[in-house]
């Protein structure tokens, strides 16, 4: 019997390496101004905004020049014309290091019908077999599924059946190597009531609103949970992706609820805080089922019984406030498309039917002045010819002397808040029970000695300890290198951490400059900073997993701790941790950028499934690795050796590469990457390095 082929012609481009697709201008026909909300099936009268029923090209299109079609490189095959009809599913036990894999190729898919009558290849049984062989418990949500074409039948000729099975595999080849991680015992499930109580307690600690929202989505509801600053309008966009409150609580932890806080609250008014006497929060008792029923009940108008767009419950000041969501006045949004057309979309914002009263910890409004470098409600931003306080150039090709130009980027001065506040409210917390609320006011006289001069002549001063978040991290029992923005987890710069401020000119107010720099793009003039280190498994566990997968673990270090006293230079010990293909070389641009090993490990673990998927060979004729290894003990912790290696080569980037065959040490010089030592393990490599 002939084996099923695993390298097939790309069905997306038919082997031509490019696709000829309809241009985006054909969505609205030959018209400059189009209405995106009009009925596409309606008749297109002359001068109307209804898209043309025929896919007619826009004659002035800037992409297709009126032809109606555009050639694009085929991204599915990487312009090779061929693709690999092969998947590899790998299951790894993080507790033992055991790894098992299985290939999925045409000819052995064992399809079955699902309740809807479609032929489905359920890989759950294969994953269970692999998990049993390594003694791991894998979450059921991580198991992939393949759907076969409707023409597939078990009695088809083998060639046709293999072709349809190959196409089903190709539809899932965006991740050709699937890595499923498990442990010997299943992780305890998330208790929705305990999660909600924790979110409520953290809202009281940080002086924020916790919003639980349900919006209509088709025949059901989409649920979302998030933190907001008081005064934040109801955000636009699609509803949440969760179908019930328990599911939303399971998927939303503290970091997820804080993500997007600044973007949601750009228009919220800034007000001072009156936190009183902070104390460890007491988790309130919350009935999740009762809260869900109450929110769903608010989605119906009690007077006429009409269906409302949604409802919210706000946890504020130790209690729940319930409100409906109602449709506001329609707003016309005009958007320029890359084709040169202008499309109008009608957006219906949602508003709260009831605004809860202000909490007692909300104080007086913070003064502000309009940002001079942007204009609200449009994309005009300060032109690059005015950077550094220079006047606009009359012959500037971008602004023609106006000083403003359209830009899709955020304003470099205010971050699109369109306000420059006179004070910044800084909250430093460990996200458990410790918190410090600070107020930095512009115009406050402070002793800020001159510590350096920038190459352009601008003075650099240093503010006292109360403006140094690194000092506040130590007060809360944290490390300065673990400081991060609670909204997204981005690391803080040296200026915020150590209180350095670059003044635009001598005699400028250093506190005002510090407030403006730290308050760029924050919600309601509030900057929330966390001191908790990222949560990630240790380096030996990642090393054991990488060797079990027969890949390479690349650890980079850049020791600049000797620059700690220089405000003009980067300092600290930077790290990078990456998983690479076994034979991938060390590149000169593999430079560390994470402020701590924990941050580098957390980033590596977060990207690990995508990294492993990208480790599949680019050549479709080369098979995907199918690693398999038994349990193995953890190797000795290499971190002490790495620290000594980084200190020995202070000021230079050092990269250590671990594989099954051994360990190599590299140094990044001006002329490239230099191999320093090669041995079976890191201690032996360092011993060989000391002898050179």
C-alpha positions in Angstrom: 0.0 0.0 0.0 1.4 3.4 -1.0 2.2 5.7 2.0 0.3 9.0 2.2 2.4 11.9 1.0 3.4 14.5 3.7 4.6 17.2 1.3 1.8 18.6 -0.8 1.1 21.5 -3.1 0.0 24.5 -1.2 -3.8 24.7 -1.7 -3.9 28.4 -0.9 -1.7 29.5 -3.8 -1.8 26.3 -6.0 2.0 26.2 -5.8 2.4 29.6 -7.4 4.0 31.1 -4.2 1.6 34.0 -4.3 -2.2 34.6 -4.2 -4.3 37.0 -6.3 -7.0 38.3 -3.9 -9.7 40.8 -4.4 -8.6 44.3 -3.4 -10.1 45.8 -0.2 -11.6 48.6 -2.3 -14.1 46.1 -3.9 -15.9 45.9 -0.5 -17.6 49.2 -1.3 -17.4 49.5 -5.0 -16.3 52.5 -7.1 -17.0 55.3 -4.6 -14.8 57.5 -2.5 -17.1 57.8 0.4 -18.8 54.6 1.6 -21.1 53.6 4.4 -19.9 50.5 6.3 -23.3 50.0 8.0 -25.4 50.0 4.9 -27.0 46.8 3.6 -24.6 45.2 1.2 -27.4 43.4 -0.6 -29.4 46.5 -1.3 -29.4 48.3 -4.6 -26.8 50.9 -5.2 -28.4 54.0 -6.4 -26.4 56.8 -7.9 -24.8 58.9 -5.2 -25.9 56.6 -2.4 -23.6 55.2 0.3 -24.7 51.6 -0.2 -21.9 49.4 -1.3 -22.2 48.2 -4.8 -23.8 44.7 -5.2 -21.0 43.8 -7.7 -17.4 43.7 -6.5 -16.5 46.7 -8.6 -13.1 48.2 -8.0 -12.5 51.8 -6.9 -10.9 53.5 -9.9 -8.7 55.8 -7.6 -7.6 52.9 -5.4 -4.0 53.4 -4.1 -3.4 49.7 -3.8 -4.7 48.1 -7.0 -4.9 51.2 -9.2 -8.4 50.3 -10.2 -7.7 46.7 -11.3 -9.6 45.2 -8.5 -7.2 42.5 -7.4 -3.8 42.5 -5.6 -1.1 39.9 -5.6 0.2 39.0 -2.1 3.0 36.6 -1.2 1.5 33.4 0.1 2.2 33.4 3.9 0.9 29.9 4.4 3.7 28.3 2.5 6.3 31.0 3.0 6.5 31.5 -0.8 7.7 27.9 -1.3 4.6 26.5 -3.1 4.7 23.4 -0.9 3.6 22.6 2.6 4.1 19.9 5.1 0.9 17.9 5.9 2.2 16.9 9.3 1.6 17.8 12.9 3.4 16.7 16.0 1.8 16.6 19.4 4.2 16.5 22.4 3.2 16.1 26.0 5.7 16.9 28.8 5.5 16.3 32.5 7.0 19.3 34.3 7.5 17.4 37.5 9.5 14.6 36.1 10.9 15.9 32.8 9.4 13.0 30.8 8.5 13.8 27.2 6.4 11.8 24.6 5.4 12.7 21.1 3.3 11.5 18.3 3.0 12.5 14.6 -0.3 13.2 12.9 -0.1 12.5 9.2 -2.6 11.5 6.4 -3.6 7.9 6.4 -4.1 7.2 10.1 -6.5 9.9 11.4 -9.3 7.6 12.6 -12.1 10.0 12.0 -15.5 9.8 13.6 -18.8 11.8 13.2 -19.7 14.4 15.8 -23.3 15.2 16.9 -23.6 17.7 14.0 -22.7 15.0 11.4 -19.3 16.3 10.6 -16.2 14.1 10.3 -13.9 15.0 13.1 -10.4 13.8 14.1 -10.4 14.0 17.9 -6.8 14.0 19.1 -7.9 13.8 22.7 -7.4 10.0 22.8 -3.8 10.4 21.5 -3.1 13.1 24.0 -4.4 10.9 26.8 -2.2 8.1 25.7 0.8 10.4 25.7 -0.1 11.9 29.0 -0.4 8.4 30.5 3.0 7.4 29.2 4.7 10.4 30.9 2.4 10.3 34.0 1.0 13.8 33.5 -2.4 15.4 33.7 -3.1 17.7 30.8 -5.9 20.2 30.8 -8.7 19.2 28.3 -8.9 22.7 26.9 -5.4 22.3 25.4 -6.2 19.3 23.2 -6.4 20.2 19.4 -9.1 19.0 17.1 -9.1 18.5 13.3 -12.2 18.9 11.1 -12.3 17.0 7.8 -13.8 18.4 4.6 -17.5 17.5 4.0 -16.5 15.4 1.0 -14.4 13.0 3.1 -15.8 9.5 3.6 -14.1 6.3 4.8 -14.8 4.5 1.5 -13.2 7.1 -0.8 -10.2 6.0 -2.9 -7.0 6.2 -0.8 -5.5 9.0 -2.9 -8.5 11.2 -2.6 -8.9 10.4 1.1 -5.3 11.2 1.8 -5.6 14.5 -0.1 -8.6 15.6 2.0 -6.9 14.5 5.2 -3.8 16.5 4.2 -5.9 19.6 3.7 -7.4 19.1 7.2 -3.9 19.0 8.7 -2.8 22.0 6.7 -5.7 24.1 8.2 -4.0 23.5 11.6 -0.4 23.9 10.5 -0.1 27.5 11.9 1.2 25.5 14.9 2.8 22.4 13.4 4.4 21.4 16.7 1.9 21.4 19.6 3.4 21.3 23.1 1.1 20.4 25.9 2.4 20.8 29.5 1.1 18.9 32.5 2.1 17.9 35.9 1.8 14.6 37.9 -1.2 15.8 39.7 -3.9 18.1 38.3 -3.9 21.7 39.4 -6.7 22.6 41.8 -9.6 24.3 40.0 -10.2 28.0 40.5 -12.9 28.7 43.0 -15.0 31.4 41.4 -16.2 32.7 44.8 -12.7 32.9 46.2 -11.4 34.6 43.0 -14.2 37.2 43.1 -13.6 37.9 46.8 -9.9 38.4 46.1 -10.7 40.8 43.2 -13.0 42.8 45.5 -10.5 43.0 48.2 -7.8 44.2 45.8 -10.1 46.8 44.5 -10.6 48.2 48.0 -6.8 48.1 48.5 -5.9 49.9 45.3 -8.9 52.3 45.5 -10.4 51.2 42.2 -13.7 50.0 40.9 -14.2 46.3 40.1 -16.7 46.1 37.2 -18.5 42.9 36.4 -20.3 43.3 33.0 -22.7 41.3 30.9 -23.5 42.4 27.3 -25.8 40.8 24.8 -24.0 38.7 22.3 -26.3 37.0 19.8 -28.7 34.9 21.7 -26.6 34.9 24.9 -24.4 37.2 26.9 -20.7 38.0 26.9 -19.1 38.5 30.3 -16.1 40.6 31.3 -14.4 41.5 34.5 -12.0 44.5 34.8 -10.8 47.2 37.1 -11.6 50.9 36.3 -10.8 54.3 37.8 -14.0 56.1 38.9 -15.4 58.2 36.1 -14.3 55.8 33.3 -16.9 55.7 30.5 -18.3 52.4 29.3 -15.7 51.1 26.8 -16.7 50.4 23.3 -15.9 47.3 21.5 -17.1 43.7 21.5 -18.5 42.0 24.6 -16.4 39.6 26.7 -15.7 36.2 25.4 -16.9 34.3 28.4 -20.4 32.8 28.5 -21.0 33.0 32.2 -19.8 34.7 35.3 -18.0 31.6 36.7 -16.1 31.1 33.4 -15.1 34.8 33.4 -13.8 34.5 37.0 -11.9 31.4 36.1 -10.1 33.2 33.3 -9.6 36.6 35.0 -6.9 37.0 37.6 -5.6 40.2 39.1 -3.2 40.9 36.3 -5.8 40.3 33.6 -8.3 42.6 35.4 -5.7 45.4 35.6 -4.7 45.1 31.9 -6.0 47.9 29.8 -6.7 50.2 32.9 -5.0 53.2 31.3 -6.6 52.8 27.9 -10.1 52.5 29.4 -9.6 55.5 31.6 -7.9 58.0 29.3 -11.0 60.3 29.5 -11.6 59.8 33.2 -11.2 62.9 35.4 -8.2 62.9 37.7 -9.0 63.4 41.4 -7.0 63.2 44.6 -7.2 60.2 46.9 -8.1 60.1 50.6 -7.0 56.6 51.5 -7.3 57.1 55.3 -5.5 54.3 57.2 -4.6 51.5 54.8 -5.1 48.0 56.4 -5.0 44.5 55.0 -8.2 43.9 53.0 -10.7 41.5 54.4 -12.1 39.2 51.6 -15.9 39.8 51.4 -18.4 37.0 51.2 -19.8 36.9 47.6 -22.5 34.7 46.2 -21.5 34.3 42.6 -24.8 32.7 41.5 -26.8 35.4 43.1 -24.7 38.2 41.5 -25.0 36.6 38.1 -28.8 36.4 38.3 -29.0 40.0 39.5 -26.9 41.2 36.5 -28.9 39.2 34.0 -32.1 40.5 35.5 -30.9 44.1 35.0 -30.5 43.4 31.3 -34.3 43.7 30.9 -36.1 47.1 31.3 -38.3 46.7 34.4 -40.9 49.2 33.0 -41.6 47.9 29.5 -39.8 44.6 29.5 -37.6 45.6 26.6 -34.2 44.0 26.2 -31.3 46.2 27.2 -27.8 46.0 25.7 -26.4 44.8 29.1 -25.8 45.5 32.7 -23.0 46.0 35.2 -22.2 45.5 38.9 -19.6 47.8 40.4 -17.8 46.9 43.6 -17.0 50.2 45.2 -16.2 51.0 48.8 -17.1 47.6 50.1 -20.5 47.1 48.4 -22.1 46.3 45.1 -23.7 48.9 42.9 -26.0 47.7 40.1 -26.7 49.6 36.9 -28.2 48.9 33.4 -26.4 49.7 30.2 -28.4 51.7 27.7 -27.8 52.9 24.1 -26.6 56.4 23.8 -26.7 58.9 20.9 -25.2 57.4 17.7 -21.8 58.8 16.7 -20.4 58.9 13.1 -16.8 57.7 12.8 -14.9 58.4 9.6 -12.0 56.2 8.8 -9.5 56.5 6.0 -8.7 53.1 4.4 -5.4 52.2 2.8 -7.2 52.2 -0.6 -7.8 55.9 -0.3 -11.5 55.6 0.4 -13.3 57.1 3.4 -15.7 54.8 5.3 -18.3 56.0 7.7 -19.3 53.8 10.6 -22.1 54.5 13.0 -21.1 53.7 16.6 -23.7 53.6 19.3 -21.9 54.1 22.7 -23.3 52.6 25.8 -24.0 54.6 29.0 -24.8 53.6 32.5 -28.4 54.0 33.5 -27.3 54.8 37.1 -24.1 56.3 38.3 -23.0 55.2 41.7 -22.2 57.9 44.2 -18.6 58.9 44.7 -16.6 56.8 47.2 -15.4 58.5 50.4 -11.8 58.0 49.4 -12.2 60.2 46.3 -11.0 63.8 46.9 -10.8 67.0 45.0 -10.2 67.3 41.3 -6.6 67.6 40.0 -5.8 70.7 38.1 -4.7 70.3 34.5 -4.0 72.3 31.3 -4.6 71.2 27.7 -1.8 69.4 26.0 -0.1 71.8 23.5 1.1 69.1 21.2 -2.1 67.3 20.1 -5.7 68.1 19.3 -8.7 66.1 20.8 -11.0 64.2 18.5 -8.5 64.0 15.6 -5.1 62.6 14.7 -3.1 65.8 14.7 0.1 65.5 16.6 3.2 67.7 17.0 5.4 67.5 13.9 8.9 66.1 14.2 10.3 69.4 13.1 9.2 70.9 16.4 10.9 68.3 18.6 13.2 69.7 21.3 11.1 72.9 21.5 12.2 74.2 18.1 9.8 76.4 16.0 8.0 74.8 13.1 10.0 74.8 9.8 8.2 76.6 7.0 9.5 74.1 4.4 8.8 71.0 6.4 7.5 68.3 4.0 5.2 66.8 6.7 3.4 69.9 8.1 4.3 72.7 5.7 5.1 75.0 8.6 1.8 74.3 10.6 3.7 72.4 13.3 1.1 69.6 13.4 0.8 66.5 11.3 -1.6 63.5 11.2 -0.2 60.5 13.0 -1.6 57.2 14.1 0.7 57.1 17.1 -0.1 58.4 20.6 0.9 62.0 21.5 4.5 62.0 22.7 3.7 64.6 25.4 0.5 63.4 27.0 -0.1 59.9 25.7 -3.5 60.9 24.2 -5.0 62.0 27.5 -5.0 65.6 26.0 -4.2 66.8 29.5 -1.1 67.7 31.5 -2.0 67.2 35.2 -0.6 69.3 38.0 -0.3 66.2 40.2 0.3 62.5 39.8 -1.2 59.8 42.1 1.2 56.9 42.5 0.2 53.6 44.1 2.9 51.1 44.9 1.6 47.6 46.0 2.7 44.0 46.3 -0.8 42.9 45.1 -1.3 41.1 48.4 -1.9 43.4 51.4 0.7 46.1 51.3 0.1 49.4 49.5 1.5 53.0 49.5 -0.4 55.9 48.0 1.7 58.9 47.0 0.9 62.3 45.5 3.6 64.1 43.5 2.6 67.8 42.9 4.2 70.0 40.3 5.6 73.1 41.8 6.7 71.5 45.1 10.1 72.9 46.0 12.5 70.0 46.4 16.2 69.8 46.9 17.3 68.3 43.5 21.1 68.4 43.1 22.7 68.4 39.7 24.2 65.0 39.0 25.1 65.0 35.3 24.8 66.9 32.0 23.3 65.4 28.9 25.4 65.5 25.7 23.1 68.1 24.3 23.6 70.3 27.4 20.5 69.6 29.3 20.9 69.2 33.1 20.1 66.0 34.9 19.0 66.2 38.6 18.0 63.7 41.2 14.9 64.1 43.4 14.7 62.9 47.0 13.7 59.4 48.1 10.0 60.0 48.1 10.2 60.3 44.3 12.3 57.2 43.9 10.1 54.1 43.4 13.1 51.8 44.0 13.2 53.1 47.6 9.5 52.5 48.0 9.9 48.9 46.7 12.3 48.2 49.5 9.8 49.6 52.0 7.2 47.0 50.8 9.8 44.2 50.9 10.4 44.1 47.1 13.3 44.6 44.8 13.8 47.6 42.5 14.3 45.3 39.5 10.8 43.8 40.1 9.0 47.2 39.7 6.5 47.0 36.9 3.4 48.9 35.7 0.4 47.0 36.9 -1.3 47.7 33.6 0.5 45.2 31.3 3.5 44.4 33.5 6.0 46.7 31.7 9.3 47.4 33.5 9.9 50.9 34.8 12.8 53.0 33.6 15.8 54.2 35.5 14.3 57.7 36.0 11.2 56.5 37.9 13.2 53.9 39.8 16.0 56.1 41.0 14.4 59.6 40.7 16.6 61.0 37.9 15.0 63.8 35.8 16.4 65.5 32.7 15.3 69.1 32.6 14.6 70.9 29.4 16.6 73.9 30.6 18.3 75.1 33.7 15.9 76.4 36.3 12.9 74.2 35.2 10.7 72.6 37.8 12.1 69.1 38.4 8.9 67.8 40.0 6.8 69.0 37.2 9.0 67.3 34.7 8.9 64.1 36.8 5.1 64.3 37.0 4.8 64.7 33.2 7.2 61.9 32.4 5.7 59.4 34.9 2.1 60.4 34.0 2.3 59.8 30.3 -0.8 58.0 29.1 -2.0 56.9 32.6 -5.7 56.8 33.6 -7.0 59.7 35.6 -3.5 60.8 36.6 -2.9 57.5 38.4 0.2 55.3 38.1 -0.1 51.9 39.8 3.2 50.0 40.2 3.7 46.5 41.5 6.6 45.1 43.4 5.7 41.4 43.1 8.3 39.4 41.1 6.9 37.5 38.1 5.6 34.0 38.8 7.5 31.5 36.7 9.0 28.0 37.3 12.8 28.1 38.1 15.5 27.9 35.5 16.5 24.2 36.3 12.9 23.1 35.4 13.0 25.0 32.1 16.4 23.5 31.4 15.2 20.0 32.0 12.2 20.5 29.8 14.3 22.0 27.0 16.7 19.1 27.0 13.8 16.7 27.0 12.5 18.4 23.9 16.0 18.1 22.3 16.1 21.9 21.8 18.6 24.5 23.0 18.2 26.8 26.0 20.0 30.1 25.5 20.6 32.3 28.5 22.1 35.8 28.0 23.5 38.2 30.6 24.7 41.8 30.6 26.2 43.0 33.9 26.1 46.8 34.1 25.9 47.0 37.9 29.1 49.1 37.9 27.0 51.9 36.2 24.7 52.2 39.2 26.1 55.7 40.1 26.0 57.1 36.6 22.5 58.5 35.7 23.3 58.6 32.0 24.1 54.9 31.5 21.9 51.8 31.8 22.7 49.8 34.9 21.7 46.6 36.6 22.0 43.0 35.5 19.9 42.2 32.4 18.8 38.7 31.4 17.3 36.9 28.5 16.1 33.3 28.4 15.1 31.8 25.0 14.3 28.3 23.7 15.8 27.8 20.2 16.2 24.9 17.7 19.0 22.6 18.6 21.3 23.7 15.8 20.4 27.4 15.8 23.5 29.6 16.3 24.0 32.5 18.7 23.3 35.7 16.9 25.0 39.0 17.6 21.6 40.7 18.2 20.6 38.3 20.9 20.9 40.9 23.6 19.4 40.7 27.1 16.7 43.2 28.0 14.9 41.9 31.1 15.7 43.5 34.4 15.7 40.2 36.3 16.0 36.4 35.8 12.4 35.9 37.0 11.1 38.4 34.3 13.1 36.6 31.6 11.8 33.2 32.7 8.2 34.4 32.8 8.5 35.8 29.3 10.0 32.6 28.0 7.3 30.4 29.7 4.6 32.7 28.3 5.9 32.3 24.7 7.0 28.6 25.0 4.1 27.0 23.0 4.6 29.5 20.1 8.4 29.1 20.4 8.2 25.3 20.1 5.8 25.6 17.2 8.3 27.9 15.5 11.1 25.4 16.0 9.7 23.2 13.3 12.0 23.1 10.2 11.1 25.6 7.6 11.8 23.1 4.8 8.5 21.2 4.2 10.6 18.1 3.2 12.2 18.0 6.6 10.2 16.1 9.2 9.2 17.8 12.5 11.1 16.5 15.5 9.4 13.8 17.5 11.2 14.0 20.9 10.8 11.4 23.5 12.7 11.0 26.8 12.1 9.4 30.2 12.0 11.0 33.6 15.2 12.7 34.7 16.4 14.5 37.8 16.9 18.3 37.9 20.3 19.5 37.0 22.1 21.6 39.7 21.0 25.2 39.6 23.2 27.0 37.1 22.3 30.5 38.4 25.3 30.9 40.8 27.7 29.9 37.9 25.9 32.3 35.6 26.2 35.2 38.1 29.9 34.6 38.4 30.3 34.4 34.6 28.4 37.7 34.2 30.5 39.4 36.8 33.7 38.2 35.2 32.7 39.8 31.9 31.1 42.9 33.3 30.1 45.4 30.6 29.9 42.7 27.9 27.1 40.4 26.8 27.7 36.8 27.6 25.5 34.0 26.3 25.4 30.4 27.5 23.8 27.8 25.3 22.6 24.5 26.8 21.9 21.4 24.7 21.8 17.6 25.2 25.3 17.3 23.9 26.8 19.9 26.3 27.2 23.6 27.0 28.9 26.5 25.2 29.8 29.9 26.4 29.9 32.9 24.0 30.9 36.5 24.4 29.5 39.3 22.2 32.3 41.5 20.9 32.2 44.4 18.5 33.1 42.2 15.6 30.6 39.4 16.4 30.0 36.5 18.7 33.1 34.7 20.0 33.1 31.2 21.4 34.9 31.2 24.8 34.4 27.6 26.0 32.7 24.3 25.3 32.2 21.4 27.7 29.7 18.8 28.8 28.2 21.1 31.5 28.5 24.7 32.7 31.0 24.1 35.6 33.3 22.3 33.3 33.0 25.1 30.7 33.8 27.7 33.4 36.8 25.6 34.6 38.1 25.5 31.0 37.6 29.2 30.7 39.6 29.9 33.8 42.5 28.1 32.3 42.6 30.3 29.2 
